[in-house]
Amino acid sequence: MPYTPNLKALARDLRNHATKVEIILWTKLKGKRIGYDFHIQKPVDNYILDFFCHELMLYHSLL
């Protein structure tokens, strides 16, 4: 998926400084534990999506 290159470093920083709730949710979603591949803090176009599943086209963003 296309993304704005300068968002990659920001997304990495957000992953490294996740909130407690994000960490809890991510432990439930990572590794295809529910049957789908999820990404956390994924740069897409000009945005950073908090959680993203390409197969389901499911995402969450605060913006």
C-alpha positions in Angstrom: 0.0 0.0 0.0 1.3 3.5 -0.8 2.3 5.7 2.1 4.0 9.0 2.8 7.7 8.0 3.6 8.2 10.4 6.5 5.3 8.7 8.4 7.3 5.4 8.6 9.6 6.7 11.4 6.6 8.3 13.3 4.7 5.0 13.0 7.7 3.1 14.5 7.8 5.6 17.4 4.1 5.1 18.1 4.6 1.3 18.1 7.5 1.7 20.5 5.5 3.9 22.9 2.1 2.2 22.8 -0.5 2.8 25.5 -1.4 0.0 28.0 -4.7 -0.6 26.2 -3.0 -0.8 22.8 -0.6 -3.3 24.2 -3.4 -5.5 25.6 -5.3 -5.3 22.3 -2.2 -6.0 20.2 -1.5 -9.2 22.2 -4.9 -10.5 21.2 -4.5 -9.6 17.5 -0.9 -10.4 16.7 0.3 -13.6 15.1 -3.0 -14.4 13.4 -4.5 -15.5 16.7 -8.0 -14.8 15.5 -7.3 -16.0 12.0 -6.4 -12.7 10.3 -3.2 -10.8 9.9 -3.3 -7.4 11.7 -0.8 -4.6 11.6 -0.3 -1.9 14.3 0.5 1.7 13.5 0.5 1.1 9.8 1.3 4.1 7.4 -1.3 4.2 4.6 -1.4 7.2 2.2 -1.1 10.3 4.5 -2.3 8.6 7.6 -1.1 6.2 10.3 -3.8 3.6 11.1 -3.8 2.3 14.7 -4.8 -1.2 13.7 -5.3 -2.6 10.2 -6.3 -5.9 8.6 -5.9 -6.0 4.8 -8.0 -9.2 4.3 -11.0 -7.6 6.0 -10.3 -4.0 5.0 -10.8 -3.3 8.7 -9.0 -0.4 10.3 -9.1 2.0 13.2 -7.6 5.5 13.3 -8.1 8.3 15.7 -8.1 10.9 12.9 
